Amino acid sequence: MGQIDSLRTEDKFKKTEIGEIPVDWEVVNLGEVAQINMGQSPPSSNCFDHENGLPFFQGKAEFGAKFPKVSKWCNSPRKVAEKGEILVSVRAPVGDVNVALEKCCIGRGLAAIRGTKSDSDFLYFVMNFVKNSLAQIGQGSTFEAINKNVLFELRIPYPPFSEQKNIAKILLTVDEAIEKKKETIEKTKELKKGLMQELLSRGIGHKKFKKTKVGEIPVGWEVKKIADLCILGRGRVISQKEIDLNLGPYPVFSSQSKDQGIMGFINSCDFDGEYVTWTTDGAYAGTVFYRKGKFNCTNVCGTLKSKVDFIDMKYLSYALEKRTKKHVVQCGNPKLMNNVMAQIHIQIPVLSEQKKIAEILLSIDEEIEKEIANKEKLEDIKKGLMQVLLSGKIRVRT
């Protein structure tokens, strides 16, 4: 790998249509340094949901973090991408980038790009770097799409070939570190899944079990409905305008994924204490959260507040996490409303065992959160490196 340098005194820059770049770099059309192959959809009669022919990718829907995920195959492809070629989404949403893991069939939502006078790995990072520009071009078209001419004439930075390879090596190293973090996160999630299955059905140190409506559980555990354990409530409509006009210290939670963010902060709170909340409707219906302290929820959140002295709310959040999804009504907009939540049955160990189970699972969650934070730091490092390396602000010399 080349030497990473801060700028030397002899480094000079020139102004170009893509910004300032080193004087020894060029700006070229993508089509001058790469072969561009636009996809074409095969007859539907030659496409299959099981393995028969080549993997078939139609567009962004099959894209992963870097490599597409196979869900269809084609035994009579009209257009093919070779292993290692860059796949670019050319129909809405425009601009996203993946790499072909193997020879594959590509539909009209994709183009395949192969470096001819440029390092292919370098081109992959350049295409990621300019994908927002491609998306903006696509939005200016009638059907939110780009054609071969747009890709051919796309202006990109073009360092000396040896520097292209060194830039790619550095960014690939960061990519590998990010992938390792992702693998660690997935393995830890699988560990948690197995532990939840064991702890919430077998408990800690039990030898005798009984059959119940929630499955086999230890003798001595009880089964109770949520309605018997908790007071059910719901959040309220909180507009962005209300947040903007009433800034304060108390968070407002809304419907998002498990790693949800906060909608904003206001100067009053509707809830104070320990609660379990869940998303009542939408794509994340049934997603459960443990809350403690002063907070607010919007009207797509249900709330549970204990009305008994023998339930640990952290334990309850884990027990519900394993059960709510099967109670979500999938007709139209997915829903898990209060009347359904009230009838869900939960296995109840003695309080001390609840706390131990929650403590074990919480430690796994904290490990997952730590690894996610580390991955996000690496992703931020990669963004910063792409900015300085692909503009020549930091040089990589042999």
Buried (B, 14 or more C-beta within 10 A) or exposed (E): EBEBEEBEEEBEBEEEEBEEBBEEBBBBBBBBBBEBBBBBBBEEEBBEEEEEBBBBBBBBEBBEEBBBEBEBBBBEBBBBBEEBBBBBBBBBBBBBBBBBBEBBBBBBBBBBBBBEEBBBBBBBBBBBBBBEEBBEBBEEBEEBBBEEEBBEEBBBBBBBEEBBBBBBBBBBEBBEBBBEBBEBBEEBBEEBEEBBEEBBBEBEEBEEBEEEEBEEBBEEBEBBEBBBBBEBBBBEEBEEEBBEEBEBEBBBBBBBEEEBEEBBBBEEBBBEEBBBBBBBBBEBBBBBBBBEEBBBBBBBBBBBBBEEEEBBBBBBBBBBBBBBBEBBBEEEEBBBBBEBBBEBBBBBBEEEBBBBBBEBBBEBBEBBEEBBEBBEEBBEEBEEBBEEBBBBBBBBEE
